[in-house]
Amino acid sequence: MLASIDNGCMLAISCPFIVIYLLQPVVSEKETEDGLRSVTFDRTPIMSTYLLAFIVGEYDYAEGRDSDGVLIRVYTPVGKNEQGNFALEVRYFTIDAVSAAYTHVLGVVFS
């Protein structure tokens, strides 16, 4: 019943220029009078609101590509990039194993 009343929404945040924001595709970005960055994001898909999160802060990231060439980025606290590299290594094993299992057992291509 709750899913029938959930709706997409437009979101906007203001944050310092030094931070990274992770969310929907950006529609617009501009500097405000008080020196912050105002970011407006594209409309979210229709989904339950508990699936929405704002992640704003100072982050590093590690990145790599999977066997299909898809870019994968793992964000980490500043100075913890090695943990991101470990997460990427684990990702290659787990996603490839799950993908192979789904394809073999269910005939579903996991991508």
C-alpha positions as CSV (number, residue, x, y, z in Angstrom):
1,M,0.0,0.0,0.0
2,L,2.8,2.4,0.8
3,A,4.4,1.9,-2.6
4,S,1.3,3.2,-4.2
5,I,1.7,6.6,-2.5
6,D,5.4,7.0,-3.0
7,N,6.4,9.5,-5.6
8,G,9.6,10.9,-7.3
9,C,10.8,14.2,-6.0
10,M,13.2,17.0,-7.0
11,L,16.1,17.6,-4.6
12,A,18.5,20.5,-4.0
13,I,21.3,21.0,-1.5
14,S,23.8,23.7,-0.6
15,C,27.3,22.7,0.3
16,P,30.9,24.0,0.4
17,F,32.8,23.7,-2.8
18,I,35.4,21.4,-1.2
19,V,32.9,18.6,-0.6
20,I,31.8,15.8,-2.9
21,Y,28.1,15.1,-3.4
22,L,26.8,11.7,-4.5
23,L,23.2,11.6,-5.8
24,Q,21.1,11.6,-9.0
25,P,22.3,13.3,-12.1
26,V,22.8,17.1,-11.6
27,V,20.4,19.4,-13.4
28,S,22.1,22.7,-12.3
29,E,24.9,23.9,-10.1
30,K,25.6,27.5,-9.1
31,E,27.4,29.5,-6.5
32,T,25.2,31.2,-3.9
33,E,25.7,34.6,-2.4
34,D,27.2,33.2,0.7
35,G,29.9,31.3,-1.2
36,L,28.3,27.9,-1.2
37,R,27.5,25.6,-4.1
38,S,23.8,25.1,-4.7
39,V,23.1,21.8,-6.5
40,T,19.8,20.8,-8.0
41,F,19.4,17.1,-8.9
42,D,17.2,15.4,-11.5
43,R,13.8,13.9,-10.4
44,T,14.2,10.7,-8.5
45,P,12.5,7.6,-9.8
46,I,9.3,6.6,-8.0
47,M,10.6,4.8,-4.9
48,S,10.1,4.5,-1.2
49,T,11.6,7.5,0.6
50,Y,13.7,5.2,2.9
51,L,15.9,4.5,-0.2
52,L,17.0,8.1,-0.4
53,A,20.3,9.3,1.2
54,F,22.3,12.5,1.0
55,I,26.1,11.9,1.1
56,V,28.1,15.1,1.4
57,G,31.6,15.3,2.6
58,E,35.3,15.2,1.8
59,Y,36.1,11.9,0.2
60,D,38.7,10.1,-1.8
61,Y,37.9,7.3,-4.2
62,A,39.4,4.3,-5.8
63,E,38.1,3.2,-9.2
64,G,38.4,0.4,-11.7
65,R,36.5,-1.2,-14.5
66,D,34.8,-4.6,-14.4
67,S,35.1,-7.2,-17.1
68,D,32.5,-5.5,-19.2
69,G,34.3,-2.1,-19.0
70,V,31.8,-0.5,-16.6
71,L,33.5,2.1,-14.3
72,I,33.2,1.3,-10.6
73,R,34.1,3.8,-8.0
74,V,34.4,3.2,-4.3
75,Y,34.3,6.4,-2.1
76,T,36.4,6.4,1.1
77,P,37.1,8.9,3.8
78,V,40.1,11.1,3.0
79,G,43.3,9.1,3.6
80,K,41.6,5.6,3.5
81,N,42.1,5.0,-0.2
82,E,43.6,1.5,0.4
83,Q,40.3,0.4,1.9
84,G,38.6,1.4,-1.4
85,N,41.2,-0.6,-3.3
86,F,40.4,-3.6,-1.1
87,A,36.7,-3.1,-1.7
88,L,37.3,-3.1,-5.5
89,E,39.3,-6.3,-5.3
90,V,36.5,-8.0,-3.3
91,R,33.9,-6.6,-5.7
92,Y,35.5,-8.3,-8.7
93,F,35.3,-11.7,-7.0
94,T,31.8,-11.3,-5.5
95,I,30.0,-9.7,-8.5
96,D,31.6,-12.0,-11.0
97,A,30.7,-15.1,-8.8
98,V,27.1,-13.9,-8.4
99,S,26.8,-13.1,-12.1
100,A,28.0,-16.5,-13.0
101,A,25.6,-18.2,-10.6
102,Y,22.6,-16.3,-11.8
103,T,23.5,-17.0,-15.4
104,H,24.1,-20.7,-14.8
105,V,21.2,-21.4,-12.4
106,L,18.5,-19.0,-13.6
107,G,19.6,-18.2,-17.1
108,V,19.6,-14.5,-16.1
109,V,22.4,-12.2,-17.2
110,F,23.4,-10.1,-14.2
111,S,24.8,-6.7,-15.3
